[in-house]
Every structure is written in C-alpha cells, then in structure tokens.
Amino acid sequence: MLRHMGQQEVYDFLKRNKTRWFFSKEISKGLDVSIGSVTNCLKKLRENKAINFKGTKRKEQFQYRYKG
C-alpha cells in the first residue's frame, strides 16, 4: 500500500544515494510512496534549492540528486 510522506524522507533518500541521479518515478518506487507525493515534495525541495536537479530531453521532466 502506498503511503504519504514528507520532504524529509525524499531528502534522506537522495542523501543515502548521493552519487546517483534519480527520476521521480525511481524515488517513488524506492520509498514505496505515490508518485504524486514524491512530485510535490521534489517541487518544494527544488524551490528551496535543497537538492540538485537537471532537465532531460523530455519537457517538464527532471532528474534529482542530493546536494552535498
């Protein structure tokens, strides 16, 4: 069952895997939470400049990584 979670869990997931870039779908699977929850958290973390992100060839798609 998918559960809701907060920005801290997404941040901690990226911190534990700091050498890799992730798509939001991969983070969702890794944490076993809904893609919507992950997307909302990533958006807030992006706005707060708490994580690294880069665009991909697809419009509106990003990859994310721990900023450390």
N, C-alpha and C positions, 0 to 999 in steps of 0.2 A: 504494500500500500504506500502510495506517495504521501509525503507529509510536507508541511510548510516549514520554512526555516528562515533564518535571518542572514544579514550581510556577513556577520562574523564567521558563520560556517563556510560560506563561499570563500571568504578571505583566507581562512585557515586551510581550506582545501588547496588553494593556489600556493600558499606558503609551504605546505608539505611537499608539493610537486613543483618547486620553484624553477627548475630548469626547462620546463615544457610550456609550450603554448597550447591552450585549450579552446575548443568551440564550446558554446553554452550547452549544447546537447551532451557533450562529454562530461561536463561538470554535473549536469543533471543526473546522468547515469551513475557517476562516481559517488554522488551524495544520496542517490535514490530519492530525489525530490522532483517536483513537477518543473517542466521547462519554464513555465510562466513565473514561478517563484524565483528561479535562478536568473532569468532575464531581468526581472525587476531589481534584484539585488545587484547584478552586474552594472545596470544603468546607474544606480546610486553610487556604487564604488567608482565608476568611471567619472561621474560628475565631481566627486570628492578627490579625484586624482590619487586614489589609494592603490590602484592597480595599473599595470601597463596594458594597453590594448592596441591593436592594429587592424586596419581594414583588410578585406580579402577581395578577390576578383568579383565576388557577388555583392551587389548593392545591399547595404544595411546588414552585412554580416561581418562580425569581428572575431578576433582571437584574443584570448586574455592570458595574462601571466602575472605572477607575483612581482611586485615592485620592491626589490630589495638591494 
